């Protein structure tokens, strides 16, 4: 069974809010992790690790650099979940 976009976005939002302290309303599909959400590389790796655990997917280190927005991360997680 594939992951639903809304479910992944909600779960990723929880992780981002927990890691950054931002309000959930600040986390939207088109928001950039670096420019809009002020996520540094260490926080991004924590977010990736928590997302891997939460959604039972693997996000290789070389793929992380392409996850520049929340939407890109959601799409990647959905795709990784479908191929798992």
BELMO-V599493 format. One record per pair of residues at least 24 apart in sequence whose C-alpha atoms are under 10 Angstrom apart, sorted by the first residue. I is the first residue (numbers start at 0). J is the second residue. D is the distance in Angstrom with one decimal. If there is no record, write none. Layout:
BEGIN
i=I j=J d=D
i=I j=J d=D
END
This chain:
BEGIN
i=0 j=80 d=8.7
i=0 j=81 d=7.6
i=1 j=77 d=7.1
i=1 j=78 d=8.6
i=1 j=79 d=9.6
i=1 j=80 d=6.4
i=1 j=81 d=5.4
i=1 j=82 d=9.1
i=1 j=83 d=9.6
i=2 j=54 d=8.4
i=2 j=73 d=9.8
i=2 j=76 d=8.2
i=2 j=77 d=5.6
i=2 j=78 d=8.7
i=2 j=79 d=9.5
i=2 j=80 d=6.6
i=2 j=81 d=7.4
i=3 j=73 d=9.7
i=3 j=77 d=7.4
i=4 j=70 d=9.5
i=4 j=73 d=7.0
i=4 j=74 d=7.7
i=4 j=76 d=9.2
i=4 j=77 d=7.1
i=5 j=73 d=9.1
i=6 j=54 d=10.0
i=6 j=73 d=9.5
i=6 j=77 d=9.9
i=7 j=50 d=9.2
i=7 j=53 d=9.4
i=7 j=54 d=7.9
i=7 j=70 d=9.9
i=7 j=72 d=9.3
i=7 j=73 d=6.1
i=7 j=74 d=8.8
i=7 j=76 d=7.5
i=7 j=77 d=7.4
i=8 j=69 d=8.0
i=8 j=70 d=8.0
i=8 j=72 d=8.9
i=8 j=73 d=6.1
i=8 j=74 d=9.3
i=8 j=76 d=9.7
i=8 j=77 d=9.9
i=9 j=73 d=9.7
i=10 j=49 d=10.0
i=10 j=50 d=8.0
i=10 j=53 d=7.7
i=10 j=54 d=8.5
i=10 j=73 d=9.6
i=11 j=46 d=8.1
i=11 j=47 d=9.3
i=11 j=49 d=8.8
i=11 j=50 d=6.6
i=11 j=53 d=8.7
i=11 j=54 d=9.3
i=11 j=69 d=8.2
i=11 j=72 d=8.5
i=11 j=73 d=7.5
i=11 j=76 d=9.6
i=12 j=46 d=9.9
i=12 j=69 d=8.6
i=12 j=73 d=9.9
i=13 j=46 d=10.0
i=13 j=50 d=9.9
i=14 j=45 d=9.1
i=14 j=46 d=6.3
i=14 j=47 d=9.2
i=14 j=48 d=10.0
i=14 j=49 d=6.9
i=14 j=50 d=7.3
i=14 j=53 d=9.1
i=15 j=42 d=8.9
i=15 j=43 d=8.9
i=15 j=45 d=9.4
i=15 j=46 d=6.5
i=15 j=47 d=9.8
i=15 j=49 d=9.5
i=15 j=50 d=9.5
i=15 j=69 d=9.5
i=16 j=46 d=9.9
i=17 j=46 d=9.2
i=18 j=42 d=6.8
i=18 j=43 d=8.9
i=18 j=45 d=7.7
i=18 j=46 d=7.1
i=18 j=49 d=9.7
i=19 j=43 d=9.9
i=19 j=46 d=9.5
i=26 j=68 d=9.8
i=26 j=69 d=7.3
i=26 j=70 d=9.8
i=27 j=68 d=8.7
i=27 j=69 d=6.5
i=27 j=70 d=7.5
i=28 j=68 d=6.8
i=28 j=69 d=4.9
i=28 j=70 d=4.1
i=28 j=71 d=7.8
i=28 j=72 d=8.9
i=28 j=73 d=8.1
i=28 j=74 d=9.8
i=29 j=67 d=9.4
i=29 j=68 d=6.0
i=29 j=69 d=6.3
i=29 j=70 d=6.0
i=29 j=71 d=8.5
i=30 j=67 d=8.5
i=30 j=68 d=5.4
i=30 j=69 d=5.8
i=30 j=70 d=7.7
i=30 j=71 d=9.7
i=31 j=66 d=8.9
i=31 j=67 d=5.7
i=31 j=68 d=4.2
i=31 j=69 d=6.5
i=31 j=70 d=8.9
i=31 j=71 d=9.4
i=32 j=66 d=8.3
i=32 j=67 d=5.9
i=32 j=68 d=5.5
i=32 j=69 d=6.7
i=32 j=72 d=9.7
i=33 j=67 d=7.4
i=33 j=68 d=8.4
i=34 j=67 d=9.3
i=34 j=68 d=9.4
i=35 j=68 d=9.1
i=36 j=68 d=9.4
i=36 j=69 d=9.5
i=40 j=64 d=9.7
i=47 j=72 d=9.0
i=47 j=76 d=9.9
i=50 j=76 d=8.2
i=51 j=76 d=8.3
i=51 j=79 d=9.8
i=51 j=80 d=9.9
i=54 j=79 d=9.3
i=54 j=80 d=7.4
i=55 j=79 d=9.0
i=55 j=80 d=7.3
i=55 j=83 d=8.5
i=56 j=80 d=5.8
i=56 j=81 d=9.3
i=56 j=82 d=9.1
i=56 j=83 d=7.0
i=57 j=83 d=8.6
END
